[in-house]
Amino acid sequence: MQVPKNDVYTVSRLNGEVRQLLEGQLGRIWLTGEISNFSSPSSGHWYLTLKDSHSQLRCAMFKGRNTTVAFKPINGQQVLVRGSISVYEPRGDYQLLIEAMFPAGDGLLAAQFEALKMKLAAEGLFAQDTKRTLPESIQRIGVITSPTGAAIRDVLHVLKRRDPSIEVVIYPTAVQGSGADKDIIRAIELANERLEVDVLLLTRGGGSLEDLWCFNSEALAHAIYNSALTIVSAVGHEVDTSIADFVADVRAPTPSAGAELLSGDQSHKLQKLAGALARLTQGWRHYALKRHSGLIALQSRLDRQDPKRQLQQQSQRLDELELRLTSSIQRRLSSHILTTERLKARLERHSPAQRLMLERQRLSYLDERLKGAMDDMLEHAQTRLGGLSHSLASVSPLATLSRGYSITRGVDGKVLTHASSMKAGDTLETQLEQGSLLARVIEVKPE
């Protein structure tokens, strides 16, 4: 067997071409499943696995995308995601790169609604130039709704108040639940076969997204689009929107508003202006949807050629290495902690703490003895000092002074013992027990 020289793939080349093939062929898809193995490294990217009862798929949602998610995913949670299939080239694993994530349930219905709206817009069912105008003169209105609902009562009340001459033909149908869209389609087809009315009013009262879901049927959208009669959609409240609203020739926010739109009075011109504004809004929505679809297509092409994908691959690889490094560090740290604990136990068994405690007790005992000895010495010194003080007091001249004696000194400060050492006119100082006196010698008497 001869091996070709120029057509041998490397693993990297094969994975790269498989990635481009998957991204180019499948494009963006919607997927629902249960979250498992969710992780969020320090890079801010999310990695998870979506699974059902039989299979699982690796997924990644990068930081720039997951900031738009309004909840924190947890393992075991059912979600609906939109993304594109790609290949993580270092491992050769194919994965889903998630762009949007919603909780399952209402989120699934909302996603299905948006997907169908984009599909029908791309097919031209919302195009403003294909919409029929309201008849100039309306004499008979066909109302497609439940004959027992609040919507028909509101419509009849408005028509009776504004223009009692208008005739009403009711095409009774279910407006909620399984199979309701087929009933509505049959009513539209019946009205188009009979051609007994000037315009059709498709209506019902407000409700939840599930309650109004029959008006989001693709088959019903085509029936409205293919109707020869002009159809006004007045489904739900003002905040409610349905596929029927986008396909219908005119949308009214409520059943009563639909009846007012089809019945003339003094505000007829204002109503026509409102209709024109509604058509302008629908046209703008169609234009925006068309431009958005084109932008998505261009974005898809750019994603397949953008080097950002390579950066994402490397970033994912870096996160994988970071998780492995963190795990390895934790294992090493746990091993070191265990070794440290063993060494600590050995050290405690040979610790000199007991000997130190005995030395502290001995030191405390010596300290007490030292304090006692010092106290004894101090007491002995105080006793000896008291005795010396008493002896000093007994020979002190101050004690003599206290018995009425005094000490006389000359001007030179020397104590006088002989009167002959003084002469008349000299000054002398006599010290008493308390205070002293200055005196002058008047006369000196010899012995």
LUMLUM-464831 format. One record per residue (C-alpha): residue number from 1; residue in one letter; x, y, z. Coordinates in nm, 3 decimals, always signed. Layout:
<numis>
[NUM; 'a'; [X; Y; Z]],
...
</numis>
This chain:
<numis>
[1; 'm'; [+0.000; +0.000; +0.000]],
[2; 'q'; [+0.145; +0.334; -0.106]],
[3; 'v'; [+0.115; +0.620; +0.144]],
[4; 'p'; [+0.031; +0.961; -0.016]],
[5; 'k'; [+0.295; +1.225; +0.040]],
[6; 'n'; [+0.095; +1.549; +0.023]],
[7; 'd'; [-0.241; +1.449; +0.170]],
[8; 'v'; [-0.148; +1.320; +0.514]],
[9; 'y'; [-0.331; +1.500; +0.793]],
[10; 't'; [-0.185; +1.595; +1.126]],
[11; 'v'; [-0.412; +1.563; +1.427]],
[12; 's'; [-0.422; +1.943; +1.466]],
[13; 'r'; [-0.513; +1.994; +1.101]],
[14; 'l'; [-0.789; +1.733; +1.117]],
[15; 'n'; [-0.941; +1.881; +1.434]],
[16; 'g'; [-0.923; +2.231; +1.285]],
[17; 'e'; [-1.100; +2.128; +0.964]],
[18; 'v'; [-1.364; +1.932; +1.155]],
[19; 'r'; [-1.429; +2.241; +1.367]],
[20; 'q'; [-1.473; +2.461; +1.059]],
[21; 'l'; [-1.697; +2.197; +0.899]],
[22; 'l'; [-1.925; +2.171; +1.203]],
[23; 'e'; [-1.942; +2.548; +1.254]],
[24; 'g'; [-2.014; +2.608; +0.886]],
[25; 'q'; [-2.277; +2.337; +0.836]],
[26; 'l'; [-2.488; +2.344; +1.152]],
[27; 'g'; [-2.469; +2.712; +1.244]],
[28; 'r'; [-2.666; +2.815; +1.552]],
[29; 'i'; [-2.905; +2.569; +1.716]],
[30; 'w'; [-3.142; +2.558; +2.014]],
[31; 'l'; [-3.086; +2.281; +2.269]],
[32; 't'; [-3.252; +2.182; +2.594]],
[33; 'g'; [-3.111; +1.959; +2.864]],
[34; 'e'; [-3.006; +1.918; +3.229]],
[35; 'i'; [-2.693; +2.088; +3.364]],
[36; 's'; [-2.419; +1.878; +3.522]],
[37; 'n'; [-2.045; +1.923; +3.600]],
[38; 'f'; [-2.089; +2.301; +3.612]],
[39; 's'; [-1.768; +2.497; +3.687]],
[40; 's'; [-1.675; +2.864; +3.682]],
[41; 'p'; [-1.294; +2.928; +3.696]],
[42; 's'; [-1.139; +3.264; +3.781]],
[43; 's'; [-1.137; +3.358; +3.410]],
[44; 'g'; [-1.514; +3.409; +3.429]],
[45; 'h'; [-1.593; +3.144; +3.165]],
[46; 'w'; [-1.853; +2.872; +3.234]],
[47; 'y'; [-1.805; +2.503; +3.154]],
[48; 'l'; [-2.085; +2.249; +3.188]],
[49; 't'; [-2.238; +1.934; +3.044]],
[50; 'l'; [-2.592; +1.919; +2.907]],
[51; 'k'; [-2.750; +1.576; +2.930]],
[52; 'd'; [-3.075; +1.388; +2.890]],
[53; 's'; [-3.162; +1.029; +2.977]],
[54; 'h'; [-2.941; +0.885; +2.701]],
[55; 's'; [-2.666; +1.129; +2.600]],
[56; 'q'; [-2.454; +1.421; +2.713]],
[57; 'l'; [-2.269; +1.709; +2.546]],
[58; 'r'; [-1.980; +1.928; +2.669]],
[59; 'c'; [-2.059; +2.301; +2.661]],
[60; 'a'; [-1.871; +2.626; +2.717]],
[61; 'm'; [-2.009; +2.978; +2.770]],
[62; 'f'; [-1.744; +3.249; +2.762]],
[63; 'k'; [-1.737; +3.554; +2.988]],
[64; 'g'; [-1.859; +3.798; +2.725]],
[65; 'r'; [-2.172; +3.587; +2.676]],
[66; 'n'; [-2.261; +3.466; +3.026]],
[67; 't'; [-2.295; +3.819; +3.165]],
[68; 't'; [-2.634; +3.837; +2.986]],
[69; 'v'; [-2.773; +3.535; +3.175]],
[70; 'a'; [-3.025; +3.651; +3.438]],
[71; 'f'; [-2.970; +3.356; +3.676]],
[72; 'k'; [-2.687; +3.147; +3.820]],
[73; 'p'; [-2.688; +2.796; +3.668]],
[74; 'i'; [-2.675; +2.501; +3.907]],
[75; 'n'; [-2.631; +2.129; +3.855]],
[76; 'g'; [-2.959; +1.947; +3.789]],
[77; 'q'; [-3.131; +2.255; +3.640]],
[78; 'q'; [-3.322; +2.220; +3.312]],
[79; 'v'; [-3.228; +2.497; +3.068]],
[80; 'l'; [-3.276; +2.602; +2.709]],
[81; 'v'; [-2.964; +2.729; +2.529]],
[82; 'r'; [-2.874; +2.873; +2.190]],
[83; 'g'; [-2.528; +2.820; +2.050]],
[84; 's'; [-2.309; +2.680; +1.778]],
[85; 'i'; [-2.130; +2.347; +1.749]],
[86; 's'; [-1.752; +2.364; +1.756]],
[87; 'v'; [-1.450; +2.145; +1.834]],
[88; 'y'; [-1.207; +2.190; +2.122]],
[89; 'e'; [-0.901; +2.109; +1.915]],
[90; 'p'; [-0.646; +2.019; +2.191]],
[91; 'r'; [-0.861; +1.718; +2.293]],
[92; 'g'; [-1.057; +1.662; +1.973]],
[93; 'd'; [-1.386; +1.695; +2.167]],
[94; 'y'; [-1.683; +1.849; +1.994]],
[95; 'q'; [-1.874; +2.093; +2.211]],
[96; 'l'; [-2.148; +2.355; +2.209]],
[97; 'l'; [-2.041; +2.720; +2.246]],
[98; 'i'; [-2.341; +2.872; +2.426]],
[99; 'e'; [-2.450; +3.226; +2.334]],
[100; 'a'; [-2.778; +3.250; +2.532]],
[101; 'm'; [-2.932; +3.054; +2.820]],
[102; 'f'; [-3.286; +3.048; +2.960]],
[103; 'p'; [-3.463; +2.839; +3.225]],
[104; 'a'; [-3.678; +2.561; +3.078]],
[105; 'g'; [-4.057; +2.618; +3.072]],
[106; 'd'; [-4.157; +2.975; +2.989]],
[107; 'g'; [-3.808; +3.030; +2.857]],
[108; 'l'; [-3.859; +2.745; +2.610]],
[109; 'l'; [-4.186; +2.893; +2.484]],
[110; 'a'; [-4.025; +3.237; +2.453]],
[111; 'a'; [-3.731; +3.090; +2.262]],
[112; 'q'; [-3.964; +2.895; +2.030]],
[113; 'f'; [-4.161; +3.216; +1.975]],
[114; 'e'; [-3.846; +3.411; +1.882]],
[115; 'a'; [-3.722; +3.132; +1.656]],
[116; 'l'; [-4.053; +3.109; +1.469]],
[117; 'k'; [-4.075; +3.487; +1.442]],
[118; 'm'; [-3.731; +3.503; +1.282]],
[119; 'k'; [-3.814; +3.216; +1.046]],
[120; 'l'; [-4.143; +3.371; +0.928]],
[121; 'a'; [-3.981; +3.713; +0.896]],
[122; 'a'; [-3.713; +3.560; +0.675]],
[123; 'e'; [-3.988; +3.400; +0.463]],
[124; 'g'; [-4.153; +3.742; +0.416]],
[125; 'l'; [-4.475; +3.679; +0.607]],
[126; 'f'; [-4.431; +4.004; +0.799]],
[127; 'a'; [-4.350; +4.215; +0.493]],
[128; 'q'; [-4.544; +4.541; +0.496]],
[129; 'd'; [-4.587; +4.550; +0.118]],
[130; 't'; [-4.787; +4.223; +0.125]],
[131; 'k'; [-5.040; +4.340; +0.383]],
[132; 'r'; [-5.396; +4.420; +0.278]],
[133; 't'; [-5.557; +4.754; +0.363]],
[134; 'l'; [-5.883; +4.795; +0.547]],
[135; 'p'; [-6.189; +4.839; +0.324]],
[136; 'e'; [-6.308; +5.196; +0.283]],
[137; 's'; [-6.665; +5.100; +0.377]],
[138; 'i'; [-6.726; +4.825; +0.629]],
[139; 'q'; [-7.083; +4.695; +0.653]],
[140; 'r'; [-7.027; +4.344; +0.786]],
[141; 'i'; [-6.753; +4.218; +1.019]],
[142; 'g'; [-6.661; +3.855; +1.070]],
[143; 'v'; [-6.545; +3.784; +1.425]],
[144; 'i'; [-6.334; +3.471; +1.483]],
[145; 't'; [-6.342; +3.401; +1.858]],
[146; 's'; [-6.503; +3.200; +2.134]],
[147; 'p'; [-6.880; +3.268; +2.141]],
[148; 't'; [-6.881; +3.261; +2.523]],
[149; 'g'; [-6.569; +3.466; +2.597]],
[150; 'a'; [-6.538; +3.821; +2.724]],
[151; 'a'; [-6.385; +3.933; +2.393]],
[152; 'i'; [-6.707; +3.890; +2.189]],
[153; 'r'; [-6.904; +4.081; +2.452]],
[154; 'd'; [-6.657; +4.370; +2.440]],
[155; 'v'; [-6.662; +4.375; +2.058]],
[156; 'l'; [-7.043; +4.373; +2.034]],
[157; 'h'; [-7.069; +4.644; +2.301]],
[158; 'v'; [-6.827; +4.875; +2.118]],
[159; 'l'; [-6.991; +4.819; +1.776]],
[160; 'k'; [-7.337; +4.883; +1.920]],
[161; 'r'; [-7.219; +5.207; +2.079]],
[162; 'r'; [-7.023; +5.338; +1.781]],
[163; 'd'; [-7.209; +5.208; +1.474]],
[164; 'p'; [-7.517; +4.987; +1.530]],
[165; 's'; [-7.565; +4.951; +1.152]],
[166; 'i'; [-7.264; +4.721; +1.119]],
[167; 'e'; [-7.360; +4.353; +1.099]],
[168; 'v'; [-7.157; +4.092; +1.282]],
[169; 'v'; [-7.101; +3.731; +1.173]],
[170; 'i'; [-6.946; +3.515; +1.445]],
[171; 'y'; [-6.724; +3.224; +1.344]],
[172; 'p'; [-6.714; +3.029; +1.672]],
[173; 't'; [-6.388; +2.858; +1.755]],
[174; 'a'; [-6.171; +2.754; +2.047]],
[175; 'v'; [-5.908; +3.018; +2.134]],
[176; 'q'; [-5.705; +2.821; +2.388]],
[177; 'g'; [-5.563; +2.473; +2.430]],
[178; 's'; [-5.449; +2.192; +2.209]],
[179; 'g'; [-5.599; +2.200; +1.859]],
[180; 'a'; [-5.729; +2.556; +1.893]],
[181; 'd'; [-5.504; +2.675; +1.608]],
[182; 'k'; [-5.662; +2.419; +1.374]],
[183; 'd'; [-6.012; +2.546; +1.469]],
[184; 'i'; [-5.904; +2.902; +1.394]],
[185; 'i'; [-5.756; +2.795; +1.057]],
[186; 'r'; [-6.085; +2.625; +0.962]],
[187; 'a'; [-6.278; +2.940; +1.058]],
[188; 'i'; [-6.051; +3.156; +0.836]],
[189; 'e'; [-6.090; +2.912; +0.546]],
[190; 'l'; [-6.469; +2.904; +0.595]],
[191; 'a'; [-6.491; +3.285; +0.591]],
[192; 'n'; [-6.282; +3.298; +0.272]],
[193; 'e'; [-6.506; +3.038; +0.106]],
[194; 'r'; [-6.826; +3.223; +0.191]],
[195; 'l'; [-6.695; +3.578; +0.133]],
[196; 'e'; [-6.991; +3.710; +0.330]],
[197; 'v'; [-6.803; +3.972; +0.532]],
[198; 'd'; [-6.586; +4.274; +0.448]],
[199; 'v'; [-6.316; +4.209; +0.706]],
[200; 'l'; [-6.219; +3.950; +0.969]],
[201; 'l'; [-6.146; +4.028; +1.334]],
[202; 'l'; [-5.940; +3.755; +1.504]],
[203; 't'; [-5.967; +3.816; +1.878]],
[204; 'r'; [-5.964; +3.689; +2.234]],
[205; 'g'; [-5.894; +3.831; +2.581]],
[206; 'g'; [-5.560; +3.840; +2.759]],
[207; 'g'; [-5.381; +3.550; +2.922]],
[208; 's'; [-5.044; +3.390; +2.985]],
[209; 'l'; [-4.801; +3.293; +2.713]],
[210; 'e'; [-4.931; +2.936; +2.729]],
[211; 'd'; [-5.292; +3.056; +2.706]],
[212; 'l'; [-5.216; +3.252; +2.388]],
[213; 'w'; [-4.987; +2.987; +2.240]],
[214; 'c'; [-5.237; +2.874; +1.973]],
[215; 'f'; [-5.193; +3.217; +1.807]],
[216; 'n'; [-4.821; +3.139; +1.765]],
[217; 's'; [-4.882; +2.848; +1.527]],
[218; 'e'; [-4.682; +2.842; +1.203]],
[219; 'a'; [-4.978; +2.686; +1.019]],
[220; 'l'; [-5.206; +2.965; +1.148]],
[221; 'a'; [-4.953; +3.226; +1.033]],
[222; 'h'; [-4.966; +3.089; +0.678]],
[223; 'a'; [-5.347; +3.076; +0.689]],
[224; 'i'; [-5.361; +3.444; +0.788]],
[225; 'y'; [-5.102; +3.534; +0.525]],
[226; 'n'; [-5.292; +3.348; +0.248]],
[227; 's'; [-5.635; +3.485; +0.342]],
[228; 'a'; [-5.814; +3.682; +0.070]],
[229; 'l'; [-5.998; +3.879; +0.339]],
[230; 't'; [-5.826; +4.149; +0.539]],
[231; 'i'; [-5.760; +4.022; +0.890]],
[232; 'v'; [-5.731; +4.237; +1.201]],
[233; 's'; [-5.561; +4.067; +1.497]],
[234; 'a'; [-5.678; +4.180; +1.842]],
[235; 'v'; [-5.536; +3.913; +2.072]],
[236; 'g'; [-5.479; +3.970; +2.444]],
[237; 'h'; [-5.389; +4.296; +2.613]],
[238; 'e'; [-5.163; +4.574; +2.487]],
[239; 'v'; [-4.850; +4.409; +2.624]],
[240; 'd'; [-4.930; +4.073; +2.461]],
[241; 't'; [-4.785; +3.998; +2.118]],
[242; 's'; [-4.829; +3.689; +1.904]],
[243; 'i'; [-4.723; +3.560; +1.564]],
[244; 'a'; [-5.079; +3.628; +1.448]],
[245; 'd'; [-5.025; +3.999; +1.533]],
[246; 'f'; [-4.716; +4.016; +1.310]],
[247; 'v'; [-4.874; +3.834; +1.015]],
[248; 'a'; [-5.214; +4.004; +1.030]],
[249; 'd'; [-5.280; +4.303; +0.809]],
[250; 'v'; [-5.354; +4.523; +1.111]],
[251; 'r'; [-5.293; +4.469; +1.482]],
[252; 'a'; [-5.518; +4.612; +1.751]],
[253; 'p'; [-5.395; +4.606; +2.113]],
[254; 't'; [-5.727; +4.476; +2.262]],
[255; 'p'; [-6.060; +4.332; +2.139]],
[256; 's'; [-6.232; +4.664; +2.213]],
[257; 'a'; [-5.964; +4.853; +2.020]],
[258; 'g'; [-6.015; +4.615; +1.727]],
[259; 'a'; [-6.388; +4.689; +1.725]],
[260; 'e'; [-6.321; +5.063; +1.743]],
[261; 'l'; [-6.074; +5.037; +1.455]],
[262; 'l'; [-6.337; +4.874; +1.233]],
[263; 's'; [-6.620; +5.113; +1.327]],
[264; 'g'; [-6.618; +5.477; +1.225]],
[265; 'd'; [-6.703; +5.783; +1.437]],
[266; 'q'; [-6.565; +6.133; +1.487]],
[267; 's'; [-6.224; +5.994; +1.570]],
[268; 'h'; [-6.209; +5.791; +1.246]],
[269; 'k'; [-5.915; +5.991; +1.111]],
[270; 'l'; [-5.726; +5.943; +1.432]],
[271; 'q'; [-5.789; +5.571; +1.411]],
[272; 'k'; [-5.661; +5.563; +1.053]],
[273; 'l'; [-5.354; +5.749; +1.171]],
[274; 'a'; [-5.312; +5.492; +1.449]],
[275; 'g'; [-5.342; +5.218; +1.190]],
[276; 'a'; [-5.080; +5.383; +0.974]],
[277; 'l'; [-4.855; +5.414; +1.279]],
[278; 'a'; [-4.912; +5.046; +1.358]],
[279; 'r'; [-4.820; +4.953; +1.000]],
[280; 'l'; [-4.515; +5.175; +1.021]],
[281; 't'; [-4.417; +5.005; +1.348]],
[282; 'q'; [-4.467; +4.662; +1.193]],
[283; 'g'; [-4.266; +4.769; +0.891]],
[284; 'w'; [-3.990; +4.891; +1.113]],
[285; 'r'; [-4.000; +4.565; +1.309]],
[286; 'h'; [-3.982; +4.371; +0.986]],
[287; 'y'; [-3.692; +4.584; +0.869]],
[288; 'a'; [-3.519; +4.544; +1.205]],
[289; 'l'; [-3.575; +4.167; +1.198]],
[290; 'k'; [-3.442; +4.149; +0.843]],
[291; 'r'; [-3.136; +4.350; +0.932]],
[292; 'h'; [-3.091; +4.142; +1.247]],
[293; 's'; [-3.109; +3.822; +1.042]],
[294; 'g'; [-2.849; +3.959; +0.803]],
[295; 'l'; [-2.632; +4.060; +1.097]],
[296; 'i'; [-2.657; +3.711; +1.244]],
[297; 'a'; [-2.555; +3.560; +0.910]],
[298; 'l'; [-2.257; +3.794; +0.885]],
[299; 'q'; [-2.169; +3.724; +1.248]],
[300; 's'; [-2.176; +3.352; +1.176]],
[301; 'r'; [-1.939; +3.398; +0.883]],
[302; 'l'; [-1.715; +3.620; +1.094]],
[303; 'd'; [-1.712; +3.366; +1.378]],
[304; 'r'; [-1.594; +3.093; +1.144]],
[305; 'q'; [-1.301; +3.309; +1.030]],
[306; 'd'; [-1.238; +3.520; +1.340]],
[307; 'p'; [-0.915; +3.440; +1.533]],
[308; 'k'; [-1.116; +3.503; +1.847]],
[309; 'r'; [-1.220; +3.138; +1.827]],
[310; 'q'; [-0.857; +3.036; +1.855]],
[311; 'l'; [-0.822; +3.263; +2.157]],
[312; 'q'; [-1.130; +3.102; +2.308]],
[313; 'q'; [-0.979; +2.759; +2.248]],
[314; 'q'; [-0.658; +2.868; +2.421]],
[315; 's'; [-0.853; +3.031; +2.701]],
[316; 'q'; [-1.047; +2.710; +2.755]],
[317; 'r'; [-0.721; +2.515; +2.756]],
[318; 'l'; [-0.580; +2.762; +3.012]],
[319; 'd'; [-0.886; +2.714; +3.232]],
[320; 'e'; [-0.846; +2.339; +3.208]],
[321; 'l'; [-0.480; +2.363; +3.314]],
[322; 'e'; [-0.577; +2.601; +3.594]],
[323; 'l'; [-0.830; +2.351; +3.730]],
[324; 'r'; [-0.571; +2.070; +3.712]],
[325; 'l'; [-0.308; +2.290; +3.882]],
[326; 't'; [-0.551; +2.387; +4.157]],
[327; 's'; [-0.637; +2.023; +4.217]],
[328; 's'; [-0.266; +1.926; +4.227]],
[329; 'i'; [-0.183; +2.208; +4.469]],
[330; 'q'; [-0.468; +2.105; +4.697]],
[331; 'r'; [-0.342; +1.745; +4.701]],
[332; 'r'; [+0.015; +1.858; +4.777]],
[333; 'l'; [-0.109; +2.094; +5.046]],
[334; 's'; [-0.316; +1.817; +5.207]],
[335; 's'; [-0.007; +1.590; +5.208]],
[336; 'h'; [+0.209; +1.861; +5.370]],
[337; 'i'; [-0.058; +1.930; +5.631]],
[338; 'l'; [-0.071; +1.559; +5.719]],
[339; 't'; [+0.311; +1.543; +5.747]],
[340; 't'; [+0.314; +1.854; +5.964]],
[341; 'e'; [+0.054; +1.705; +6.196]],
[342; 'r'; [+0.263; +1.387; +6.237]],
[343; 'l'; [+0.578; +1.589; +6.313]],
[344; 'k'; [+0.385; +1.804; +6.556]],
[345; 'a'; [+0.266; +1.491; +6.741]],
[346; 'r'; [+0.625; +1.360; +6.761]],
[347; 'l'; [+0.752; +1.697; +6.884]],
[348; 'e'; [+0.487; +1.709; +7.153]],
[349; 'r'; [+0.593; +1.364; +7.278]],
[350; 'h'; [+0.956; +1.490; +7.322]],
[351; 's'; [+0.863; +1.841; +7.429]],
[352; 'p'; [+1.054; +1.995; +7.729]],
[353; 'a'; [+0.731; +2.155; +7.843]],
[354; 'q'; [+0.716; +1.940; +8.161]],
[355; 'r'; [+1.069; +2.032; +8.261]],
[356; 'l'; [+1.001; +2.396; +8.191]],
[357; 'm'; [+0.694; +2.376; +8.413]],
[358; 'l'; [+0.903; +2.232; +8.702]],
[359; 'e'; [+1.167; +2.501; +8.655]],
[360; 'r'; [+0.893; +2.765; +8.659]],
[361; 'q'; [+0.763; +2.622; +8.988]],
[362; 'r'; [+1.119; +2.618; +9.135]],
[363; 'l'; [+1.171; +2.975; +9.015]],
[364; 's'; [+0.843; +3.080; +9.174]],
[365; 'y'; [+0.948; +2.916; +9.504]],
[366; 'l'; [+1.287; +3.093; +9.498]],
[367; 'd'; [+1.116; +3.419; +9.416]],
[368; 'e'; [+0.889; +3.381; +9.722]],
[369; 'r'; [+1.194; +3.304; +9.944]],
[370; 'l'; [+1.378; +3.608; +9.807]],
[371; 'k'; [+1.081; +3.830; +9.876]],
[372; 'g'; [+1.057; +3.691; +10.234]],
[373; 'a'; [+1.428; +3.747; +10.295]],
[374; 'm'; [+1.409; +4.101; +10.164]],
[375; 'd'; [+1.108; +4.173; +10.383]],
[376; 'd'; [+1.297; +4.041; +10.691]],
[377; 'm'; [+1.605; +4.252; +10.611]],
[378; 'l'; [+1.388; +4.558; +10.560]],
[379; 'e'; [+1.207; +4.504; +10.889]],
[380; 'h'; [+1.543; +4.458; +11.075]],
[381; 'a'; [+1.683; +4.775; +10.915]],
[382; 'q'; [+1.371; +4.969; +11.013]],
[383; 't'; [+1.402; +4.848; +11.373]],
[384; 'r'; [+1.772; +4.943; +11.387]],
[385; 'l'; [+1.697; +5.282; +11.234]],
[386; 'g'; [+1.433; +5.344; +11.499]],
[387; 'g'; [+1.684; +5.269; +11.775]],
[388; 'l'; [+1.951; +5.499; +11.627]],
[389; 's'; [+1.692; +5.770; +11.583]],
[390; 'h'; [+1.599; +5.744; +11.952]],
[391; 's'; [+1.962; +5.756; +12.056]],
[392; 'l'; [+2.028; +6.059; +11.838]],
[393; 'a'; [+1.727; +6.236; +11.980]],
[394; 's'; [+1.850; +6.182; +12.335]],
[395; 'v'; [+2.182; +6.367; +12.268]],
[396; 's'; [+2.047; +6.624; +12.027]],
[397; 'p'; [+2.058; +6.986; +12.139]],
[398; 'l'; [+1.706; +7.017; +12.011]],
[399; 'a'; [+1.595; +6.802; +12.303]],
[400; 't'; [+1.769; +7.044; +12.543]],
[401; 'l'; [+1.591; +7.333; +12.380]],
[402; 's'; [+1.259; +7.169; +12.447]],
[403; 'r'; [+1.331; +7.187; +12.822]],
[404; 'g'; [+1.360; +7.570; +12.816]],
[405; 'y'; [+1.724; +7.609; +12.727]],
[406; 's'; [+1.854; +7.819; +12.433]],
[407; 'i'; [+2.168; +7.848; +12.216]],
[408; 't'; [+2.332; +8.183; +12.155]],
[409; 'r'; [+2.562; +8.252; +11.861]],
[410; 'g'; [+2.775; +8.548; +11.772]],
[411; 'v'; [+2.774; +8.735; +11.444]],
[412; 'd'; [+3.018; +8.478; +11.309]],
[413; 'g'; [+2.770; +8.198; +11.382]],
[414; 'k'; [+2.977; +8.034; +11.653]],
[415; 'v'; [+2.811; +7.923; +11.975]],
[416; 'l'; [+2.898; +8.157; +12.266]],
[417; 't'; [+3.035; +7.995; +12.581]],
[418; 'h'; [+3.212; +8.296; +12.744]],
[419; 'a'; [+3.063; +8.646; +12.793]],
[420; 's'; [+3.412; +8.792; +12.757]],
[421; 's'; [+3.412; +8.707; +12.388]],
[422; 'm'; [+3.147; +8.978; +12.336]],
[423; 'k'; [+3.156; +9.355; +12.385]],
[424; 'a'; [+2.890; +9.619; +12.418]],
[425; 'g'; [+2.709; +9.689; +12.091]],
[426; 'd'; [+2.767; +9.340; +11.941]],
[427; 't'; [+2.474; +9.159; +11.786]],
[428; 'l'; [+2.394; +8.807; +11.884]],
[429; 'e'; [+2.131; +8.544; +11.786]],
[430; 't'; [+1.953; +8.325; +12.040]],
[431; 'q'; [+1.786; +8.006; +11.912]],
[432; 'l'; [+1.486; +7.875; +12.110]],
[433; 'e'; [+1.289; +7.550; +12.064]],
[434; 'q'; [+1.064; +7.737; +11.829]],
[435; 'g'; [+1.215; +8.033; +11.641]],
[436; 's'; [+1.513; +8.260; +11.724]],
[437; 'l'; [+1.583; +8.614; +11.863]],
[438; 'l'; [+1.828; +8.885; +11.758]],
[439; 'a'; [+1.970; +9.092; +12.050]],
[440; 'r'; [+2.228; +9.365; +12.101]],
[441; 'v'; [+2.483; +9.355; +12.395]],
[442; 'i'; [+2.438; +9.648; +12.629]],
[443; 'e'; [+2.696; +9.554; +12.885]],
[444; 'v'; [+2.937; +9.267; +12.938]],
[445; 'k'; [+2.968; +9.144; +13.300]],
[446; 'p'; [+3.280; +8.944; +13.371]],
[447; 'e'; [+3.271; +8.636; +13.594]],
</numis>
